């Protein structure tokens, strides 16, 4: 692992983690859903909502790497992977199949915040460890939920953009898929700042998958309809890259834009000298979910909710991220470093 100020910052961030921990576990169990009757090596089910976005592929890569580590420790023998291809009902059916095959743990990014409630309650009642990360469910019938604060993400992005355009102007808002909690919560998080600045006019909003091509297509259409745009509140990195490319193709000047740690966006930011701000949803949340499931199955005390703090990428540290770009796919995300020590700190702090 390379040593740099980025890594030092990451270490400092880990030490300052704030975890929100709720109770509600049975008196005789260390974590919710755990009965203590399952023994290693465990079978872990990964119920993927859709595998096409590069972020999902990278996230699955961290899960697979963590499972290989746990296999070497004799704690896991198998990873079962399903892909619902974006259909929440299919994801429910696939989770039910995992229950029927008696997996020991299920980790998932939910395709719906409400629809999986019944099937997850069934899994929980059978003593299956359930770790839900990124896009969360409403039910508490899970072992743990893991996420950054999506509302804070939207709030911080809106603050930056409004400041960057001088508190007034015409903007576009780029969202991820509608109905996905992580996308909806980021957007809701921006509301207070937008309402506090009535001179900021929202011209239009988009909802697209977190991929460059659909975002570029959506923004291209909006550029034809809106000859004057002062800023873009983008709530996803691939969305930001698509917007920058759309502006370029139309011969329009670049405008202040928010984003995420998508490699293509960070490279465009540097190349074009953009006025930008970004944060990230670390792909290693997947690895952490697998690690947490095994810890829970072994009777460890696992918090019901683990809040991952949002790192900020700006002009002061973007070069540190880009220095590691070669280690990530061209259309991927340059996420922060992680290891077992980080995972232990995340679970240990109260």
N, C-alpha and C positions, 0 to 999 in steps of 0.2 A: 504494500500500500504506500503510495507516495505521500510525503509529508509536505503540506503547504498550509497557507493561512486558511484556505477553505476547509481543510481537514481539522485545523485547530478550531475554527469556528464551529464546525460540526460537533466536535467534542464538547466545546463549551455549551452548545445548544443542548446536547444530550444531558449534561449535568444539571441544566436548568429546566428540564422538562416538568411541565405541570400536568399531572394526571387527575382526571376527574373520576373518582371511584364511588360507585354506588353499591349498596348492600342488596339484600334480597335473596341470598343463597340459603339453602337449607342448613340447619344447625349442624348437621353431621356431614356436610360436604364443603370442601374448600372452594368450589366454584359452582355456579348454576349449571344444572343438567347432569352434573357428574355424580355417579352412584358408587364409584370405586370398585366396580366389578370387571373392568376391562383391563387386560394385561398386554404388555408389549410382546412382540412388535405389533404396532397398530397399522390399520388401513385408513388412509386419509382420502376423503372425497373432495375434489375441487369442482364446485358447481359454477362454471363460468357462464356469465350471461351472454357474452359474445366475444369471439376471439379475433375478429378482423383488425381492430385498431392496434397499431404498434404498441401503444401503452399497455394493452392487455397482453400482448405477446411477451413484452419485457417483464411484466408482472408475473406471468406464468413461469418465465425463466427463473425468477428469484424463488418461486415456490419449488420448482424442480430441483434447484441447487440446494435449497434447505432440506428437502426430503432426502437427497443423496447424503447430506451430512448426518441426518438423523438415522438413516439406514446403517451408516458406518458405526453409529453408537448403539445399534441393536434396538432402536426405539420404533422404527417404522419399517414395514416390509413392502408396502404397496401404495401407489398414488393412483386414484381413479379420477379421470378427467372427463367432464362433459361440457358440451357447448350448446347453449340454448339458442344461438344465432339471433339474439335480441328479443326473443319471445318469452315473456314472463311465465306464461302458462306451461311452456315446454320446460322451463327451468324447474317449475314445481314438480312436474312429472319426473324429471331427472333426479331431483332430491328424493322423491318417494322411492325411486329405484335404488338409490343409495341406502335408504333406510331398510328396504326389503332385503338387500344383500348384507345388511348388518355391518356397515362401515363403522369405525370407531369415532371418526371425526368428520365434520363437514365444514369447509371454509367456502364463503361465498361473497360475491358482489351482487346485491339484489337487483333484479330487473324491475321490481315494484316494491314500494315501501310497505304495502298492505297485503298484497295477494298471497305471499308465502306464509302468512301467520299460522294457518292450520297445520301445514306440513312440518313447519319448524317446531311447533308445539309437540307434534307426534315424535319427532326426532329427539327432542329434549326429554320427553317422558321415558324414552328408551335408553337414556344415559349416554347419548351421543354428544360429544363436545361440538359446539357450533360457534365458529368465529366468523363474524360478519364485518367486512371492512369496506371502505370507500363509499359505496352507495348502500345506505343502511335501511333496515326494516323498522317498523314502528313497534313491533312486539318485543317484550322483554324475555321471551322464551328462547334465549340464546345464552351461550356461556359468556361471550364478551363481544363488544363492538369496538372497532378500532378506526379512528379517522382523524384527519385534520379538522379544523373548524371551517367548514365551507362558507358559513355566513361571514366569518371574519375575513376570509379570502375576498369575497365580494366587496366588503366594506373598505378594505385596504386598497383594492384595485380602483374603486370609485374615487377614493380620496386622492390617489396619485393622479388619475386622469383629470379630475376637476381642477386640481392645482396646476397641472401641466397646460391646460387650455385657458388659464386665467380666470376660472370661475364662471365662464360663460361660453356658449358656443353650441354647435350642432354636432351630435354624436350618433354613432351606430352602436348597438349592443349585440355581441355575438355570444350565444349560449350553446351549450351542449344539448343532447336530446331532451325533449320535454318529458316530464313524468319520472325522470331519474333523480333521486334525492340530491345527489352531489351537484347536479346541474341546477336544479330548482333552488337549492339552498344558497349557492353562490349568487344567483340572481337576486334572491330576497335580501341577501346581505348588503347589496348595493342600494337598496331602496331609500334608506334614511339619508344618505349623502345626496342622492339625486333630488329628493324632496326638499332638502335644505338649500338647494341651489336652483331656484326656479328659472334662472337665466341659462341653464343647461337644458337644451331641447333634445329629446330622444326622437330622431327621425324615423328609425325603424329597428326592429330586432329580428334575429334569426335563431332558429333551433336546428342544428345539424349534428351528425355524428362527429366525434372528435377526430376528424381526418382532414387533411389539407384540401383535397379536391372538392368535396361538397361545400366547404367553407369558402373556397375561392369562387366557386360558381354562384353561391348565394350573395357574396359581397359584390361580385361583378354586376349582378342584376340591380343591386341597390345603388351602385355608382352611377348607372345610367339614369336612375330616377332622382338622384340627389347630387346636383352639381357642386354643392358646397358642403363639405364635411370637415369639422375641426378636430375630431378625435374619435378613437374607437375603443370602447370598453369591451375587450375580449376576455372571456372567462375560460380560456383553454389555449394551450400553446400551439397546437396544430391549427386552430381557428385563426390565431394571430398570423401564422405563416401564410395561410391562405389569403388573408386580408392584405398583407404586404405585397404578395404576388399579384393580386387583383389590381391594386393601386398602380403597380409598376406597368402591368399590361395595358392599362388604360391611359398611361402617361400622366397620371395624377401625382401631385406632391405627396410624400409620406406625411402622416400626421401622428401625434402622440398616440401610443397604443399600449395597452397592458397585455400580459400573456402568462406563459408558463415556461417550464424548463425544456421545451421541445428543442432538440438540437438545431433543426432547420430555422426555427424562429430566432434562436440565440445567434446563429451565424448571420442571418439577415440583419439582425439588430446591429451587430458589429460592422458588417459590410456597409450598411447604409447610414450609420450614425444615428439610429433611431432614438427618439426620446421615449424610453420605455421603462417598464417595471414588470417583474415577474415573480412568481413563487412556484411551488410544486406540490404535487401529490406523489410522494415517493413510491416508486415501484416496489420497494422492499416491504411495503405493507403486506404483500402476499407472503413473503418469506416469514415475516413476523407472525402472521396469522397461523401458519403451519407450526411454527415454534410454540406459539401460545397454546394451540390445541393439545400438543403433546404434554406441555407443562400441566395443563388442567387435568388431563387423563392420568397423570402421575400423582394427582392429589395436591398440586401446588395451589397456593392462593392466587387466583387470577382476578384482577379488577374487572368489574362489569363494563367499564368503559375506559379506554385508553385514548387520551387526546394527544395527537402528535402536533408539535408546534410548527408553524409555517416559517420556513426560511425565506429570506428576501434576496432576489437577484436584482442588482442595479449596476450602474456604471462603475461602481467601486469594486465589484467582485466578478463581473461577467467573464473577464479573462481567465479567472481560475476555473470556471466551469468549462470554457472552451478549450483550455489546455488538456482536458480529459476527453474531448469530443471523439477522438479516434477509437476510444473504448466502447462506443455506443453506435447503434445503427444510424445511418444517415437520416432516416425518418423517425428516429427514436427520441428518448428523453434522457437527458444527462442528470441522473439522480445522485443524491448525496451518498457518501459511503455508509456502510453498515456492517455490523458483526455481532457475534453472540453477546459481547459485553454490552453493546447498546440495548439489545433485547432484554437482557437481565435488568438493566437500569429502568427500562420502560415498565417492566412488571413489578419491580421492587418498590418504586417510589409511591407514596400515598399522598 
